[in-house]
């Protein structure tokens, strides 16, 4: 049996070096939620990118009706306006895709990379220009990939890491995109091929890669750090447990908070803190509920809001993903005071 968690008001009080705890149960329902209208197309495995003007760009994904196991890829693009509290449909992406990435570039444009199409993993890359409300094809990835990560680096380039390519082969390779030339350059690859990992830009400009799955269905606890200044990778201490579909959030202290995930057998409620000074991990307070495929957002007061996600009991099939999920079209926005 699977259970989808629509919203959890879990807020984390952050100390200088460690997590102090969660909200008490009596405060679990802080804040309010307001309906923000419905997307024209219900979708999962899409992206949502905050633009410089405060609007949110939603791209691609898959529409899965409750009885539809296979799903239908979505090529539509929708824009949420905070001022009007409304959605509008924009020009499509030219290619229907899911499990892609969408990265806000320094010039305000959005880079959409890779993903899964009707033909499998793709190397297609497109750029959305909000000022022109238009799409442009740019240089293709060197390697087609889906389920990868994309991180905007301090020099304005974008680091794409890992994922899977056609044939379900996991990738250790990495590439960097130059928005000035619109081209990709291969860089050194990770020690371990992985998909479903997290990539977090650290305060020192390096990138932490943690967890994921690899060839043979193995779940990973390992972590690696990429240094853009010399293009090299270094091993970090492994996490306390293997995790996939977890979250990794950079805190104001410079530490990285990792929450939840799936370890191959169980959905996790545990959390851990990564310290870039020494590349080590420490345990943090556990969440109130085990979650994976959730989100974790750093709020302006320094706390972290954990929302949504999935829980699975013993009937969960190891290595499988939720199937025949309803594609929820309703969108909500929320505020909380802690």
C-alpha positions in Angstrom: 0.0 0.0 0.0 1.3 3.5 -0.8 0.3 6.8 0.8 0.9 10.2 -0.7 1.5 13.0 1.8 0.0 16.2 0.5 1.6 18.6 2.9 3.6 18.4 6.1 4.2 21.4 8.2 7.6 20.3 9.3 9.9 23.2 10.2 13.5 22.8 11.3 15.1 25.1 13.9 18.7 25.4 12.8 21.6 25.9 15.2 25.0 27.1 14.3 26.3 23.6 13.8 23.4 21.2 14.3 19.6 20.8 14.1 17.9 21.6 17.4 14.5 19.9 16.7 11.1 19.9 15.1 8.0 21.9 15.9 5.9 20.3 18.7 2.8 18.4 17.6 0.6 21.2 18.9 2.1 23.5 16.3 2.0 21.1 13.4 -0.8 23.0 11.6 0.8 26.5 11.5 0.2 28.7 8.5 -2.5 28.8 5.9 -3.0 27.4 2.4 -4.9 29.1 -0.5 -6.0 27.6 -3.8 -4.0 29.0 -6.7 -6.1 27.6 -9.5 -5.5 24.5 -11.6 -2.8 23.7 -14.1 -4.3 23.2 -17.6 -2.5 19.8 -17.8 -2.1 17.6 -14.8 1.5 16.3 -14.6 4.2 14.5 -12.6 8.0 14.4 -13.2 7.9 18.0 -14.5 10.0 21.0 -13.4 9.0 24.3 -11.7 11.4 27.2 -12.0 11.2 30.6 -10.2 11.9 33.4 -12.7 13.5 36.7 -11.8 10.1 38.5 -11.9 8.6 36.1 -9.4 6.6 34.0 -11.8 7.0 30.2 -11.9 7.6 28.3 -15.1 6.3 24.7 -15.2 7.7 22.6 -18.0 6.8 19.1 -19.4 6.2 16.0 -17.3 3.8 13.1 -17.6 0.0 13.0 -17.3 -1.0 9.9 -15.4 -4.7 9.4 -14.9 -5.6 7.1 -12.0 -6.2 4.1 -14.3 -3.3 5.0 -16.8 -0.1 3.0 -15.9 1.9 4.2 -18.9 1.1 7.9 -18.8 1.3 10.5 -21.6 4.2 12.8 -22.0 3.3 16.5 -21.8 4.9 19.1 -24.0 3.0 22.1 -22.7 4.4 24.9 -20.6 2.5 26.9 -18.1 3.3 30.1 -16.2 2.1 31.0 -12.7 1.7 34.7 -11.9 1.9 35.6 -8.2 0.4 39.0 -8.9 -2.7 37.6 -10.7 -2.7 34.3 -8.7 -3.4 32.6 -12.1 -2.0 30.2 -14.7 -1.4 30.9 -18.4 -0.3 28.5 -21.1 2.8 29.4 -23.1 4.4 28.1 -26.3 5.4 24.4 -25.9 8.9 23.1 -25.5 9.1 21.6 -29.0 9.7 18.2 -27.4 7.6 16.4 -24.8 9.8 15.2 -21.9 9.9 14.2 -18.3 12.7 13.8 -15.6 14.6 16.6 -17.3 16.2 19.6 -15.5 15.3 23.3 -15.7 18.0 25.8 -14.5 17.6 29.5 -14.2 20.7 31.1 -15.9 22.4 34.3 -14.9 20.7 36.2 -17.7 17.2 35.2 -16.6 16.7 32.5 -19.2 15.9 28.9 -18.4 18.0 26.0 -19.6 16.0 22.7 -20.1 18.2 19.7 -20.4 17.7 16.1 -21.3 15.0 13.9 -19.8 12.9 11.0 -21.1 11.0 11.3 -24.4 8.9 8.7 -26.3 12.2 7.4 -27.7 14.0 7.2 -24.3 16.7 9.4 -22.9 17.4 12.5 -25.0 20.4 14.8 -25.5 18.1 17.7 -26.5 18.7 21.1 -24.8 16.5 24.1 -25.1 16.5 27.6 -23.7 13.4 29.6 -22.7 13.6 33.4 -22.9 10.9 35.0 -20.7 11.3 38.4 -22.3 10.4 37.0 -25.7 8.2 34.1 -24.4 10.1 31.9 -26.8 12.1 28.6 -27.0 15.4 28.0 -28.8 17.3 24.8 -29.5 20.9 25.1 -28.3 23.9 22.6 -28.3 23.0 19.1 -27.5 24.4 17.2 -24.5 27.4 15.0 -25.3 25.5 12.1 -23.7 21.7 11.6 -23.7 20.6 11.4 -20.1 17.5 11.4 -17.8 17.2 11.6 -14.0 20.4 13.7 -13.9 21.1 16.9 -11.9 22.0 20.3 -13.2 23.7 22.9 -11.0 24.4 26.6 -11.8 28.0 27.3 -10.9 29.6 30.6 -9.7 31.0 31.3 -13.2 27.6 31.1 -14.9 28.2 27.6 -16.4 25.9 24.7 -15.6 27.2 21.3 -14.3 25.2 18.3 -15.4 26.0 15.1 -13.6 25.0 11.4 -13.8 21.5 10.1 -14.6 20.6 7.2 -17.0 20.9 6.9 -20.7 18.9 4.8 -23.1 19.0 1.1 -22.1 18.8 2.0 -18.4 22.6 2.3 -18.1 23.6 4.5 -15.2 26.1 7.3 -15.9 29.1 8.6 -14.0 29.9 11.2 -16.6 29.5 14.9 -16.2 29.3 17.9 -18.6 29.5 21.7 -18.3 27.3 24.1 -20.4 28.6 27.5 -21.4 25.6 29.8 -22.0 27.8 32.3 -23.9 28.8 29.8 -26.6 25.8 27.5 -26.2 28.1 24.4 -26.1 28.9 21.5 -23.8 32.3 20.4 -22.6 33.0 17.0 -21.0 34.6 17.1 -17.6 35.9 14.4 -15.3 33.3 11.9 -14.2 32.3 10.7 -10.7 33.7 7.6 -9.1 30.3 6.0 -9.1 27.6 6.1 -11.7 24.3 7.2 -10.2 20.8 8.4 -10.8 18.3 9.9 -8.3 21.0 11.6 -6.4 21.1 15.2 -5.1 23.5 18.0 -6.2 24.0 20.9 -3.9 26.1 24.0 -4.6 28.2 24.7 -1.5 29.1 28.1 -0.1 32.7 27.6 -1.3 31.5 27.1 -4.9 32.0 23.3 -4.9 29.2 20.8 -5.6 28.1 18.0 -3.2 26.7 14.9 -4.9 25.0 12.4 -2.5 23.2 9.1 -2.7 21.2 7.7 -5.6 21.0 4.3 -7.3 23.5 2.7 -9.7 23.8 -0.3 -12.0 22.4 -3.5 -10.6 19.8 -1.6 -8.6 22.3 -0.9 -5.8 21.4 2.0 -3.5 24.2 4.4 -2.6 25.3 6.0 0.6 28.4 7.4 -1.0 29.1 11.1 -1.6 31.5 13.0 -3.9 32.5 16.7 -4.2 33.2 18.4 -7.5 35.6 21.4 -7.5 34.9 23.7 -10.5 38.2 25.5 -10.1 40.2 22.5 -11.3 37.5 20.2 -12.6 38.3 17.4 -10.1 36.3 15.1 -7.9 37.1 14.1 -4.3 35.4 11.5 -2.1 33.5 12.6 0.9 32.5 10.4 3.8 29.4 8.3 3.1 26.0 9.1 4.5 24.7 7.1 7.5 22.5 5.1 5.1 21.9 4.7 1.4 19.3 7.2 0.0 17.5 7.9 -3.2 14.7 10.5 -3.8 15.9 12.4 -0.7 16.5 16.1 -0.4 19.7 18.1 0.2 19.4 21.8 1.3 22.2 24.3 1.9 21.8 26.0 5.2 22.9 29.6 6.1 25.6 28.0 8.3 27.1 26.4 5.2 26.1 22.9 6.3 23.9 20.7 4.1 20.7 19.2 5.5 19.7 15.8 3.9 16.3 14.5 4.7 14.4 11.2 4.2 14.7 9.2 1.0 14.4 5.4 0.3 17.2 3.0 1.1 16.1 0.1 -1.0 13.8 -1.4 1.6 12.3 1.4 3.7 11.2 5.0 3.4 13.4 7.0 5.8 12.5 9.6 8.5 16.2 10.2 9.3 18.1 13.3 8.5 21.9 14.1 8.4 24.1 17.2 8.2 27.1 17.5 5.8 30.0 19.7 6.9 32.2 20.8 4.0 35.0 21.4 6.5 36.3 17.9 6.6 33.6 16.5 4.3 32.0 14.6 7.1 28.4 13.8 8.2 26.6 14.1 11.5 23.1 12.8 12.5 20.3 15.3 12.8 16.9 15.0 14.4 14.5 12.7 12.6 11.4 13.9 10.8 7.9 13.2 12.3 7.2 10.9 9.3 9.3 8.8 6.8 9.2 10.5 3.4 10.8 10.2 0.0 10.2 12.1 -3.2 9.3 15.1 -1.1 10.6 18.7 -1.2 12.6 20.7 1.3 12.7 24.5 1.0 14.9 27.0 2.9 12.7 29.8 4.3 13.8 33.4 4.8 14.0 32.9 8.6 16.5 30.1 8.2 14.2 27.2 8.8 13.5 24.4 6.3 10.0 23.5 5.2 9.5 19.8 4.2 6.3 19.1 2.1 4.7 16.3 0.2 6.3 13.0 -0.6 5.5 9.3 -0.3 5.5 6.6 2.3 5.6 2.9 1.5 4.9 -0.1 3.8 6.2 -3.7 3.4 4.3 -4.3 0.2 6.5 -1.8 -1.7 8.5 -3.6 -4.5 12.2 -2.9 -4.1 13.6 -0.9 -7.1 10.1 0.0 -8.5 8.6 3.5 -8.7 5.0 4.4 -8.0 2.8 3.5 -10.9 -0.7 4.6 -12.0 -0.5 7.7 -9.9 -3.2 10.4 -10.3 -1.8 13.5 -12.0 -2.9 16.2 -9.7 -3.8 19.5 -11.4 -4.7 21.5 -8.3 -1.9 23.9 -7.2 -1.6 25.6 -3.8 0.5 28.3 -2.3 1.2 28.6 1.4 2.7 30.8 4.1 3.8 29.9 7.6 4.9 31.8 10.7 7.3 30.0 13.0 
